[in-house]
Structures are given as structure tokens and as C-alpha cells.
Amino acid sequence: MLISEIFGFGVDDQTPKARSSRGQKLCPFRNSACTKASKSDPIGICSLSDGNTAASLCPVRFLEGGKIFRDAARIAFGEGAEFAVFPEIRILKIANEGKKTRKIGKVDFLIGRIESDKISDFAAIEVQAVYFSGGETRSPMNYYLEHGQLDISNSDRRPDFRSSAQKRLAPQLQLKVPVFRRWGKKFFVVVDSHFFSHLPTFKETTASNSEVTWLSYPIKKSGNNYSLANADIIYSEWDEIQTSLREGTPPEPSEIILELQTKLNSKNPPLRIQS
């Protein structure tokens, strides 16, 4: 997939607004300077695309227009509910010897329902972008900023959906979902449609029984730019997700016995020890 957005605008967009944003290294999705990898010299590559839809490389990419928050709030609190967005809230306490307790388990966002100026309910939103494999991205970005076009020979990267799911998303969910499950609170996971399509399959459930609700957004090309389309909403139970994200499928014990016996009978057997 080719680099598709740099500092918030599609690589085909050469309007004054797009060029100005890139020149100032701004992030239009949060209306401030981009800080990805570095505050002084950020890597402003937002996504990779197959030419029609994009895969987000940056979680901030999903903040476009506040759509993810409104979608989650409608499901969690109902249509027309007033709510506020609280970033990076820690939900777990640990005690240190001789020191005060401290909090861990930072959730990307909590949305809190507001009724009569008081928080009456809340839900969690975890956002997951994809990592990529291949060369670094700073050099193709700098080439684009200098020449106004991609160096096609150095702008192709492969999204690593498997690593992003099993090594990054799964541990985060294992830490946080059981807490919200215990509380009976909604937990949302925001991904793009490419990411979701590469997840292991799992059994879906009903909205009322959902413990992990997925918001899968196609990031569709429109003209020279990309935008979040309406999300596919997938309801799931935590046990199903745990099983599906587990690394691999365990074989039968008999297969392990056969493999060990084969190694024992080989020309270079393992060391035999008496207990």
C-alpha cells in the first residue's frame, strides 16, 4: 500500500490549504501541531492506501470530526445524550512498598454522560492504528514535502495487521476489558475497515449482550482526500475475543508427543537426564 495522507491531507491534494498545513506540520484531526515521533520534527504520515480505502497508521487519524465519540455515545447513552470526552484516564491502582498507590491501565478515552451538569454514566473507547513493515517513512515524507509528489520507488509499505492485533491490541484489551466488564460499562474498540478485515474471526452477539463493541471505519477516498465513512458496528463477547486473538491454535497433545518422540529418535537427540 502506498502512503496516502501526509499531515492530514491526501498526497494528491495540492491546494494552498493542504500545502500550508504540511508546511506548518499541522494535524487537522486535532487542530494542533503534529507530534508523531517528535514534537520538533514529526513524521506526519497518517495512512496507507490501496487507492480506494486507507489504513490508518496513527490513532489521531480517527479523531476526524469527533465522529467516533458521537457514534459511541449514541450506542452507550442513546440518541441526543449530552456527553464529554476525557482522554487518557487510568483505571487500575497498584500499591508500591512504602509509597502511595499509583494508577496504571490508561484508556485512550472515556466518554461521560452529562445529566444536570453531573456525570451519570461512562464508557471506554480504545483506538488502534496499524504498524507497518518495510523501510522507515521519514525519507519518503521528506521527498514528498520537497517535490510535491511521492517517490513511488520508496513509498510502498506493508501494514502489519497481525502484529498490531496480537502484540499490541490484545494485551491492551486483556488489561482493560475485564474491568469494564465487571462494572457493566460499554467498551468500544475503534479500528479501520482494513484492520478489522484482518482480525481472526469471532462469533458475534447482540447489542444488549455486547462486552466489546467494534466500530470499524472505512477511510474512503473522496476526490484528492480521504474521510471516515459510517462505521460498521460489530457486537462481541469478551471470551470470544480472547480466544480469537490468542496466538495460534493449540494442537492435540498427541501431536506434541509425536514431535518429541521424533526428536528423541533423531541422530541428534536431546540430553537425557535422570530425576
SEMAR-765329 format. One record per residue: residue in one letter; x, y, z of N, C-alpha, C in turn. Coordinates in steps of 0.2 Angstrom, whole numbers, padded with zeros to 4 digits, always signed. Atoms other than C-alpha are relative to their C-alpha. Example, Ala and Ser with C-alpha at 12.3 -4.5 7.8 and 13.67 -1.06 7.14 Angstrom:
2
a+0004-0006+0000+0062-0022+0039+0004+0006+0000 s-0004-0006-0001+0068-0005+0036-0004+0005+0003 
This chain:
275
m+0004-0006+0000+0000+0000+0000+0004+0006+0000 l-0004-0006+0001+0006+0017-0004-0002+0006+0005 i+0002-0005-0005+0007+0032+0008-0005+0004-0003 s+0006-0003+0003-0009+0041+0006-0002+0007+0003 e+0001-0007-0003-0010+0056+0018+0006+0002+0004 i-0006-0003-0003+0004+0067+0024-0003+0007+0004 f+0002-0006-0004+0000+0080+0038-0008+0001-0001 g+0007+0000+0001-0019+0076+0036-0003+0001-0006 f+0003-0001+0006-0021+0079+0018+0002-0006-0005 g-0002+0005+0005-0021+0067+0003+0006+0002-0004 v-0006-0002+0003-0005+0066-0006-0002+0003-0007 d+0002-0003+0006-0015+0071-0022-0002+0008+0001 d+0003-0006-0001-0021+0087-0014+0006+0005+0000 q-0005-0005+0001-0010+0102-0019-0003+0007+0001 t+0003-0007-0002-0022+0116-0013+0004+0004+0005 p-0004-0004-0005-0015+0131-0003-0001-0002+0007 k+0002+0002-0007-0024+0124+0012+0005-0006+0002 a-0004+0006-0002-0015+0107+0011+0007+0002+0000 r-0007-0001+0000+0002+0114+0007+0002+0004+0006 s-0001-0004-0006+0000+0127+0021+0001-0005+0006 s+0000+0004-0005-0004+0113+0033+0006-0005+0001 r-0006+0004+0000+0011+0102+0028+0006+0004+0002 g-0005-0004-0002+0022+0117+0029+0001+0002+0007 q+0000-0001-0007+0017+0120+0047+0000-0006+0004 k+0000+0006-0003+0017+0102+0051-0006-0001+0005 l+0006+0000-0004-0001+0103+0057-0003-0007+0000 c+0005+0006+0000-0013+0089+0062-0007+0003+0000 p+0006-0002+0000-0030+0094+0056-0005-0004+0004 f+0004+0004-0003-0038+0080+0065-0001+0002+0008 r+0001-0003-0007-0035+0088+0082+0002+0007+0000 n-0001-0008+0001-0032+0106+0076+0006+0002+0004 s-0006-0002-0003-0014+0107+0083+0006-0003-0004 a-0006+0003+0004+0004+0103+0078+0000-0008+0001 c-0001+0007+0000+0008+0085+0074+0006-0001+0004 t-0006+0002-0004+0019+0077+0087+0002-0007-0001 k-0001+0007+0001+0020+0059+0080+0008-0001-0001 a-0007+0001+0000+0038+0053+0084+0004+0005+0003 s-0004-0005-0002+0044+0070+0088-0004+0007+0000 k+0004-0006+0000+0037+0087+0093+0004+0005-0005 s-0004-0005+0004+0051+0097+0084+0000-0002-0008 d-0001+0003+0007+0052+0085+0068-0005-0006-0001 p+0005+0005+0000+0036+0075+0067+0000-0004-0006 i+0001+0004+0006+0033+0061+0055-0008+0000-0002 g+0007-0002+0001+0016+0067+0048-0003-0005-0005 i+0004+0005+0005+0011+0051+0038-0006-0003+0004 c+0006+0002-0004-0007+0047+0043-0002-0007-0002 s+0003+0006+0002-0011+0032+0032+0003-0003-0006 l-0001+0003+0006-0008+0020+0018-0006-0002-0003 s+0006+0002+0004-0020+0016+0004+0001-0005-0006 d+0000+0005+0006-0024+0003-0009-0003+0004-0006 g+0003-0004+0006-0031+0018-0020-0007+0001+0001 n+0008-0001-0002-0049+0017-0013-0001+0001+0007 t+0001-0001-0008-0048+0015+0006+0007+0000+0003 a-0007-0001-0003-0034+0019+0018+0000-0004+0007 a-0001+0003-0006-0027+0010+0033+0004+0005+0005 s-0003-0005-0004-0023+0022+0047+0006-0002+0004 l-0006+0002-0004-0005+0022+0054+0000+0004+0007 c-0001-0004-0006-0009+0035+0068-0007+0000+0003 p+0006+0000-0003-0023+0034+0081-0004+0007+0000 v+0003-0007+0000-0026+0053+0080-0004+0000-0007 r+0004+0000+0006-0032+0050+0062-0007-0001+0001 f+0007+0002-0001-0048+0043+0069-0004+0006+0004 l+0003-0006-0003-0052+0060+0078-0004+0004-0005 e+0004-0004+0005-0059+0067+0062-0007+0002+0001 g+0007-0002-0001-0074+0077+0066-0003-0002+0006 g+0003+0003-0007-0077+0069+0083-0005-0006-0002 k+0005+0006+0002-0086+0055+0074+0000-0006+0004 i+0000+0006-0004-0080+0041+0084-0004+0001+0007 f+0003-0001-0006-0086+0049+0100-0008+0001+0000 r+0008+0000+0001-0104+0053+0094-0002-0007-0002 d+0003+0006+0001-0106+0036+0087+0000-0005+0006 a+0000+0004-0006-0100+0028+0103-0005+0002+0005 a+0005-0002-0005-0111+0039+0114-0007-0002-0002 r+0006+0002+0002-0126+0035+0104-0002-0007+0002 i+0001+0007-0002-0124+0017+0107+0000-0001+0007 a-0001+0001-0007-0119+0019+0125-0005+0003+0004 f+0005-0005-0004-0131+0033+0131-0006+0001-0004 g+0006-0001+0004-0144+0034+0117+0000+0007-0004 e+0000-0006+0005-0148+0047+0104-0001+0007+0004 g+0001-0006-0003-0147+0065+0109+0003+0001+0007 a-0003+0000-0007-0137+0062+0126+0006+0005-0001 e-0006-0005+0000-0125+0076+0131+0006-0004+0004 f-0005+0004-0003-0108+0069+0135+0007+0005-0001 a-0006-0003+0001-0090+0075+0137+0006-0006-0001 v-0006+0004+0002-0073+0067+0131+0006+0001+0005 f-0006-0001-0004-0059+0063+0143+0005-0005-0002 p-0005+0004+0002-0043+0057+0136+0005-0003+0005 e-0006+0003-0004-0030+0045+0144-0002+0000+0007 i+0002+0001-0007-0039+0040+0160+0003-0006+0002 r-0003+0006-0003-0030+0027+0171-0005-0003+0004 i+0006+0003-0003-0042+0014+0178+0002-0005+0005 l-0002+0005-0005-0031+0002+0189+0005+0003+0005 k-0005-0002-0005-0022+0005+0205+0005-0005+0002 i-0005+0004-0003-0006-0003+0211+0003+0003+0006 a-0003-0003-0006+0002-0001+0228+0008-0002+0000 n-0007+0000-0001+0021+0002+0230+0002-0001+0007 e-0002+0001-0007+0030-0004+0245+0003+0007+0003 g-0002-0007-0004+0032+0012+0257-0002+0006-0004 k+0002-0006+0004+0024+0023+0243-0007+0000-0001 k+0007+0000+0001+0007+0029+0239-0002-0004-0006 t+0002+0004+0006-0003+0019+0226+0000+0005-0006 r+0000-0004+0007-0002+0024+0208-0004-0004-0005 k+0005+0003+0005-0013+0021+0193+0003-0002-0006 i-0002+0003+0006-0010+0011+0178-0006-0001-0005 g+0005+0002+0004-0020+0005+0163-0004+0006-0003 k+0003-0007+0003-0023+0021+0153-0004-0002-0006 v+0005+0001+0006-0038+0020+0142+0000+0006-0004 d-0001-0006+0004-0037+0031+0127-0005+0005+0001 f+0005-0005-0001-0054+0040+0130-0005-0003+0004 l+0006+0002-0003-0068+0039+0142-0005+0005-0002 i+0005-0005+0001-0084+0047+0137-0005+0000+0006 g+0004+0000-0006-0095+0053+0151-0007+0003-0001 r+0007-0003+0001-0114+0056+0150-0001+0005+0005 i+0001-0006-0004-0119+0073+0157-0008+0001+0001 e+0007-0002-0002-0136+0075+0166+0000+0005+0006 s+0001-0006-0006-0140+0091+0176+0007+0002+0002 d-0007-0002-0002-0121+0095+0175+0004-0005+0004 k-0004+0005-0004-0116+0079+0183+0001-0006-0005 i-0001+0006+0003-0108+0064+0176-0004-0006+0003 s+0005+0005-0003-0121+0050+0177+0002-0007-0003 d-0002+0006+0003-0113+0036+0166+0007+0001-0004 f-0006+0000+0004-0097+0032+0156+0001-0006-0004 a-0002+0006+0004-0090+0021+0143+0007+0001-0003 a-0007+0000+0002-0072+0017+0136+0000+0000-0007 i-0002+0000+0007-0065+0020+0119+0007-0002-0001 e-0007+0002+0001-0049+0011+0114+0001+0001-0008 v-0001-0002+0007-0042+0017+0097+0007-0004-0002 q-0006+0004+0002-0030+0005+0087+0002+0002-0007 a-0002+0000+0007-0020+0010+0071+0005-0006-0001 v-0004+0006+0002-0009-0002+0062+0008+0002-0001 y-0007+0000+0001+0010-0004+0062+0001-0002-0007 f-0002+0002+0006+0019-0007+0046+0007-0003+0000 s-0007+0003+0001+0034-0017+0040+0003+0003-0007 g-0003-0002+0006+0047-0012+0027+0005+0006+0003 g-0004-0006-0002+0058+0004+0027-0003+0005+0004 e+0003-0005-0004+0056+0019+0038-0004+0005-0005 t+0005-0004+0004+0044+0033+0032+0002+0007+0000 r-0002-0007+0000+0054+0049+0036+0002+0002-0007 s-0004-0002+0007+0064+0049+0019-0006+0001-0005 p+0005-0002+0005+0048+0047+0008-0004+0006+0002 m+0004-0006-0002+0039+0060+0018+0004+0006-0002 n-0004-0006+0001+0053+0072+0016+0001+0001-0008 y+0000+0000+0007+0054+0068-0003-0006+0004-0002 y+0006-0003+0002+0036+0072-0005+0000+0008+0002 l+0001-0007-0002+0037+0088+0005+0005+0005-0004 e-0005-0004+0004+0052+0094-0006-0003+0000-0007 h+0001+0001+0007+0045+0088-0023-0008+0001-0002 g+0007+0000+0002+0026+0088-0021-0003-0006-0003 q+0003+0007+0002+0024+0070-0026+0004-0005+0003 l-0003+0006-0003+0028+0053-0020+0006-0003-0004 d-0005+0004+0003+0044+0044-0024-0003-0007+0000 i+0003+0007+0001+0035+0028-0030+0004-0006+0002 s-0004+0005-0001+0050+0018-0028+0002-0001+0008 n-0001+0000-0007+0051+0022-0009-0006+0002+0004 s+0006-0003-0004+0033+0025-0004-0005-0006+0001 d+0004+0006-0001+0026+0007-0003+0002-0003+0007 r-0001+0004-0006+0024-0001+0014-0006-0005+0002 r+0005+0005-0002+0015-0016+0021-0003+0000+0007 p+0003+0000-0006+0003-0014+0035+0001-0007+0004 d-0001+0006-0004+0007-0027+0049-0006-0001+0004 f+0006+0001-0004-0011-0031+0055+0001-0005+0005 r-0001+0005-0005-0006-0047+0063+0004+0002+0006 s-0004-0003-0006+0007-0039+0074-0004+0005+0004 s+0004-0006-0003-0004-0024+0078-0005-0003+0004 a+0006+0003-0004-0018-0036+0084+0003-0004+0005 q-0002+0004-0005-0009-0049+0093+0005+0003+0005 k-0006-0002-0004+0006-0040+0100-0002+0007+0004 r+0001-0006-0003-0002-0023+0104-0007+0001+0002 l+0007-0001-0002-0021-0023+0104-0002-0005+0005 a+0002+0006-0005-0023-0040+0113+0002+0002+0007 p-0002-0002-0007-0013-0035+0128-0004+0006+0003 q+0004-0005-0003-0022-0019+0130-0007-0002+0002 l+0007+0002-0001-0039-0027+0129+0000-0004+0006 q+0000+0004-0006-0034-0040+0142+0001+0003+0006 l-0001-0004-0006-0029-0027+0154-0006+0004+0002 k+0005-0005-0001-0044-0016+0152-0007-0002+0000 v+0007+0002+0001-0059-0025+0146-0003-0003+0006 p+0003+0003-0006-0061-0036+0162-0003+0005+0005 v+0002-0005-0005-0063-0020+0172-0007+0003-0002 f+0007-0003+0002-0077-0013+0162-0005-0005-0001 r+0005+0006+0000-0085-0030+0160-0003-0001+0007 r+0002+0001-0007-0085-0031+0179-0005+0006+0002 w+0004-0006-0001-0093-0013+0180-0006+0000-0004 g+0006+0000+0004-0106-0017+0167+0000+0006-0005 k-0001-0006+0004-0099-0002+0156+0002-0002-0007 k-0002+0002+0007-0098-0002+0137+0007+0002-0001 f-0007-0001+0003-0081-0004+0129+0000+0000-0007 f+0000-0001+0008-0078+0002+0111+0007-0001-0002 v-0007+0001+0003-0063-0003+0100-0001+0003-0007 v+0001-0004+0007-0061+0009+0085+0006-0002-0004 v-0005+0002+0005-0051+0002+0070-0003+0002-0007 d+0003-0001+0007-0052+0005+0051-0002-0007-0003 s+0003+0006+0003-0060-0007+0040+0005-0005-0003 h-0006+0004+0002-0043-0014+0033+0002-0004+0006 f-0002+0003-0006-0038-0018+0051-0005-0006+0002 f+0005+0004-0003-0055-0026+0056+0000-0007-0005 s+0001+0005+0005-0055-0037+0040+0006-0005+0001 h-0006+0005-0001-0038-0045+0045+0000-0003+0007 l+0000+0003-0007-0043-0049+0063-0003-0007-0001 p+0002+0007+0000-0046-0068+0067-0008+0001+0001 t+0008+0000+0000-0065-0072+0065-0002-0002+0007 f+0003+0001-0007-0075-0072+0081-0008+0000-0001 k+0007+0001+0000-0093-0076+0085-0003+0007+0002 e+0003-0006-0002-0104-0060+0086-0006-0001+0004 t+0006+0001-0004-0118-0057+0098-0005+0006-0001 t+0005-0006+0001-0132-0044+0101+0002+0006+0003 a-0002-0007-0003-0131-0026+0106+0000+0000+0007 s+0001+0000-0007-0138-0029+0123+0005-0005+0004 n-0005+0004-0004-0125-0043+0127+0007+0001-0002 s-0007-0001+0002-0110-0035+0119+0004+0003+0006 e-0005-0002-0005-0095-0033+0130+0006+0004-0003 v-0005-0003+0004-0083-0027+0117-0004+0002-0007 t+0003-0002+0006-0091-0016+0103+0005+0003-0005 w-0005-0003+0005-0081-0013+0087-0003+0005-0004 l+0002-0005+0005-0083+0002+0077+0006+0000-0006 s-0005+0001+0006-0074-0002+0060-0002+0005-0005 y+0001-0006+0005-0072+0014+0049+0003-0001-0006 p-0003+0000+0006-0069+0013+0031+0003+0007-0001 i-0003-0007+0001-0057+0028+0027+0000+0000-0008 k+0001+0000+0007-0063+0031+0009+0003+0006-0003 k-0003-0006+0004-0055+0042-0004-0006+0003-0003 s+0005-0004+0003-0066+0056-0010+0004+0006-0003 g-0004-0005+0003-0058+0067-0023+0007-0001+0001 n-0007+0000-0001-0040+0071-0018+0001-0002+0007 n-0001+0001-0008-0043+0067+0001-0004-0006+0002 y+0003+0006-0003-0049+0053+0012-0004+0003+0006 s+0004-0002-0006-0063+0054+0026-0003-0007+0003 l+0004+0006-0004-0071+0042+0039-0007-0001-0003 a+0007+0002+0002-0086+0034+0032-0004-0003+0006 n+0004+0003-0006-0100+0027+0043+0003-0007+0002 a-0003+0006-0003-0094+0013+0054-0004-0006-0001 d+0004+0006-0001-0099-0005+0053+0001-0001+0008 i+0000+0001-0007-0104-0009+0071+0000-0008+0001 i-0001+0007-0001-0099-0027+0077+0000-0001+0008 y+0001+0001-0007-0105-0033+0094+0003-0007+0002 s-0003+0006-0002-0095-0046+0103+0001-0001+0008 e-0001+0001-0007-0092-0055+0120+0007-0001+0001 w-0007+0000-0001-0075-0054+0128+0003-0007+0000 d-0003+0007+0001-0072-0073+0129+0001-0002-0007 e-0001+0001+0008-0074-0074+0110+0006+0003-0002 i-0005-0004+0002-0062-0060+0108+0007-0003+0002 q-0006+0003-0003-0049-0068+0120+0002-0006-0004 t-0002+0006+0004-0050-0084+0110+0003+0001-0007 s-0002-0001+0007-0049-0077+0093+0007+0004-0001 l-0006-0004+0000-0034-0065+0097+0006-0004+0003 r-0006+0004-0002-0024-0079+0105+0004-0002-0006 e-0005+0002+0006-0008-0083+0095+0000-0007-0002 g+0000+0007+0003-0011-0098+0085-0006-0005+0003 t+0005+0005-0002-0022-0114+0088+0004-0005+0003 p-0004+0006-0002-0015-0127+0100-0002-0006-0003 p+0001+0007+0003-0013-0144+0093-0002-0005+0005 e+0001+0005-0005-0018-0160+0101+0006-0002+0004 p-0006+0003-0004-0007-0167+0115+0004-0005-0004 s-0003+0005+0004-0004-0182+0104+0005+0002-0005 e-0004-0003+0005+0004-0171+0091+0007+0002+0003 i-0007-0002-0004+0017-0164+0104+0004-0006+0002 i-0004+0006-0002+0021-0182+0110+0003-0003-0006 l-0003+0002+0006+0024-0187+0092+0006+0004-0002 e-0006-0004+0001+0036-0172+0089+0005-0001+0004 l-0005+0001-0005+0045-0175+0105+0004-0007-0001 q-0002+0007+0001+0047-0194+0101+0005+0000-0006 t-0004+0000+0006+0054-0190+0083+0006+0004+0002 k-0007-0003-0002+0067-0178+0091+0004-0005+0004 l-0003+0004-0004+0071-0191+0104+0004-0006-0004 n-0002+0005+0004+0074-0204+0090+0005+0002-0006 s-0004-0003+0005+0084-0192+0079+0008-0002+0001 k-0007+0001-0001+0103-0193+0076+0003+0005+0005 n-0002-0004-0005+0105-0178+0087-0005+0001+0006 p+0006+0000-0005+0093-0182+0102+0002+0005+0005 p-0001-0005-0006+0091-0170+0117+0004-0004+0005 l-0004+0003-0006+0101-0173+0133-0005-0004+0004 r+0004+0004-0004+0093-0187+0143+0003+0001+0008 i-0002-0002-0007+0093-0183+0162-0004-0005+0005 q+0003+0004-0005+0088-0194+0177-0002+0005+0006 s+0003-0005-0006+0077-0185+0191+0002-0003+0006 
